[in-house]
Amino acid sequence: MIQKINPRVDIAFKKIFGVEENTDLLISLINSIVGAEDQVSEVILLNPYNAKNFKNDKLSILDVKAKGISGKRFNIEIQITDEADYDKRALYYWGKLYTEQLKSGEDYALLSKAIGIHILNFTSIPEVDKYHNVFHITEKDTGLLYFKDLELHTIELKKFSENPKEELVDLVAKVKNSLDMWAAFLTRHDLLNKDHLPVALDNPALKRALTVLHIMNFETDEEIDLYEDHLKWLRIETNTLRNYEAKGELKGKSEFLLLLLQHKFKIIPVHYQQKIEQANEQYLRKLLSRALECSAIEEVFEERELQES
């Protein structure tokens, strides 16, 4: 039996927020992130949690798609690893969320606003200190917001809490709003006791989320294997990222790629190890991205799709 399930592992996150009986928690999370004009009182899950979907998973992202009663679409995903070109992939998934609203021949007027919410276990925007950023398309000179149907949120959890020695009093001091509350749950649930929450965190939705997390269990071998697999990568990447500065970022990425390949494919042929050792940063990022998607190690290094710059 798995002890102390981590809600930052994507399968656990989806089992908390992506099931019909917990839509109240999903509503609370969405409302803590979006603006006043996009608040929801009811949601319909478009891809509810289903254990049968995980048999062939390969470190994929388990997102939660929902629709509000006004028709607005929400895509909430928690990303375990820092993949190459994450910004491009976030836009791609937003595009799918927006366009899949229409069936062939339907009028564009039926399209509703689509909001992508990306909860990241890594720092993706080092240029700013705040952990929650909101993106729109605006006119370059005037700042006019004309294309109002596009909205993307990034929530970088490491910016909220990264110190493993942090105590409850330190965590509580950072909680100023409902999003801070959910960030505290996702990052330091181990410090929270639903029966003895401090005033700043004494919230019915948080209490219920802690209860759901406490009694959660995975019923199939596929679920258990997937959870443990993804938890391992969450820990490996955390430790690897901490060593980036000490060993140099390029060296850290090389080591992480070797660990990933060893875990997925067991044996790494010497000529592939040499390619990794000689790779520049751009080539390494491409290899990392493909390593998370490919089912055979030969596919990762296919030269027709991976050209060194």
N, C-alpha and C positions, 0 to 999 in steps of 0.2 A: 504493500500500500504506500502511495506517495505521501510524504509528510510536507506540510507547509508549502502549499502550492503558490507559485509566484504569478501574480496577475499580469506581469509584463511579458510572460510567454504567450505568444499569440493564440494558441489553442485555448488556454485558460481565459484569456481576455474575451474571446468570442463566446465561451461557454458562460461567462458572466453577463455580457452585454448583448449577446446575439441570440437569445431564446425568448419565446413569447412570454413566459412567466416573469421575465425580468425587464420588460420594456419600460417600466418606471425608472429603472436605473439608467437605461440608455437615454431616456428623455432628460433626466437630470444631467447626465454627462454632456449631451448636445447643448442644452440650454446654458451650461456653464462656459461654453466655448463661443457660441455664435452671438450676434448682436440682437438687440431688442426686436428688430423687425423679422427675425428668423426663429424666434422662440416657438417651441412646439408643445402641444398638450396631449398629442396622440401620435403614434407612429405605427407604420406597417412594416414589418421586416420583409425584405425582398430576398434575402438568402439566409434563412435561419440556420442555426447550428444543427449539423447532422453528422453523427459519428461515422456514418458509412462513406462520407466523402474523403476520408483521410487515408484510405488504404494505399494510394499511390502517390502520396504527398512527398515532395522533395524540397524541404525547407521553403515552401511557398508561403506567401502572405495570406493570412486568414482575415479578410476584411468583414465588416458589418455594413450592409447596405439597408437603408430604411427610407421610407417616404412619409412625409407629413400629410395631414389632412388637406393642406392647401396645394399639395402636389410637389412641393420642394423635395429634392433628393439629397440624401446624405450618405457619404461613404466614409466610414471610420475604420482606420487600420492602425495597428501597432507594428512597427517595423523593428525586428530583432537586430539585423546586421546592417552595417554601413555599406550598401552596394554602390557600385560606380553609377554615375549619372542618375542619382535618385531624383533630382529635380525634374528631369525629362520624363521619368517614369510616372511621377506624380501627376504631371500634366496629361500624360497619355491615359491614365486611369480616370482622371476628371473628364476627359473627352468621351470615354466610353460611358461614364455615368450620365453624361448629358445626352448623347446621341441615342442611347438605347431606350430613351423614353418614347421615341416615335417608331411606329410601324410603317412599312412601305406605303407611300401615298398619303400619309397623314400631314396635316398642316403644321407649319413651324409655330403657329400661334399656340399650339398645345404644349410647347416646351416650357418647363418650369426651371427655376434656379437650381443649380447643382453645387453642393458645398462639399469639398474634400477636406477631411480632417486627418492629419498625419501625426500620429504619436510616435516619437522616435526615441530609441534607446541610445542615441548617439548625438553628438553635436554636428549639425548640418550647416548652421549659419554662424560661424565664429565672429563675423563682423559686428554682431549685436549681442548684448548681455541678456536681454529678456528672453524668457523661455517660450513665450507664446507670440507668434507673429501671424499677421493676417495679410493676404495678398489679393489685389484686384488688378484689373486692367484699367489704367487711367490715361487721359490725354497728356502727352509729354510736357507741354508748356503750362497748361492751365490746371492740370490735375483733375479735370472733369471725369467723373465716373459715368461712362456711357454704356458699356457692356456690363450690365448689372447681374447677369446670370452666372458669372464666374466668381467663385470665392474659394480660396485655399488657405487652410490653417496648418501651421507647423507647431508642434508642442515638443520641445526638446527636454526630455526628463532629466538628463544629466545636469542641465543648467539649474534645475530646481533643487535637486538633491543628489550629490555624488559622494559625500563623505560617509563611509561605512561606519564610522564611529559617532555619527550624529546621534544626539539624544532627543527624547520626546520634546523637551522644552525648546530645543533649537528648531525642531520641525514646526512646532506650534507657532513660533515667532514669525514664521514665513507665511502663515495662512491668513490671507486677507480677503479672499473671496471663494466662491464655490469651485472654480477651476483649481485653485491652490489646494482645496480639500481633496479633489480627485487626484491631483498630482501627488499629494501625500500618500493616498491610498496605493497608488501604483508603484511608488518608489520605496516607501517605508511602512508597508502594511504590518511588518514584523513588530513595529513599535506600538501598534494600535490594538486596544482591547475594547470591543464593542460595549462592554458593560461598564467601562471606566474611561470614557472619552473626555478630554478637556473641553471646555466651553466652546472654543473656536472650531472644534470638530464634532460637536454634539449635534449630528444631523441624522434624520431618519433614513435617508438614502444611503449614507455612509454605513450606518449600523447594519442595514440590510445587506449591503455589499460585503461587509466583513462576515456576516452570517453565511451568505452564499459561498464565499471563499472557504470558510471553515468546514462546511459540510460537503463541499464539492468532491466528486470522485469521478474517475474515468472508468467506464464500464467495459471497454474493449481493449484488447492487446494493442491494436493500432493506435488508439488514443494515448495509451500509456507510453508506447514507444515514441510517438511523435512529441509528446510533452517532454520526455526526458532528453530526446535528441535536441529539441529547440532550447531547452534550459541549458544544456551543455554548451551550445553555441553562444548563448547570452553570457555565460561565465567566461568562456574562452576569449570572446571579443573584448569583454571588459578588461581582462588581464592583459591582453595584447595591446589595447589602446593605452593603457597606463605605461607601457614600455616604449611607446613611440618616441617620446622626447629623449629618453635615455639612450636608445639605440638608433635614433633617426627614424623618421616616418617611413621611408622607403624600406628599411630593414624590417620594421614592424609589420608592414603590409605583406612583405615576402613571407615572414614567419606565419602570419595568419592564414595566408593562402596555402602554405604547406600543411598546416593543421587541418584546414578544411578538406583538402584533397585526401589526406591520410584517413580522415574520419569517413569520408564518403566512399573512397575506392580502395582503402586498405594499403595498397602498394603504389608507390610513385616511381615509375621508371627513371633511371639516372638521367636520361636525356631531357626529361621534363623538368627535373630538379635543376638542371643546368640552365634551361630556358628561364626559370623563375629567378635564379641567381643573377642572370645577366639582364633581366628586364628593366626597362625604365618605368617611371611612375604611370604614364598613360597606358602602357601595355599591361602593367600589373592590375590596374583598375578594370580593364576589359576582361582579364583572366578571372578576377574575383567575381565579376558579374556573371560570367558564363559558368563558373564553378557552382554557383547556387542554382543554376537552371538545368545543367546537362546531366544526363543519366549515365554517361560513360566518359572516362577520363580523356579518351581520344577526341571527343567532341569539344572539350574545353580548349584544346590546342589546335583545332582545325585551321590551317593557314589560309584557306579561302575566305574565312570569316574573321580571322584575327591577323591583321597586318600591323607589324611594329612601325611606329612613326619615327 
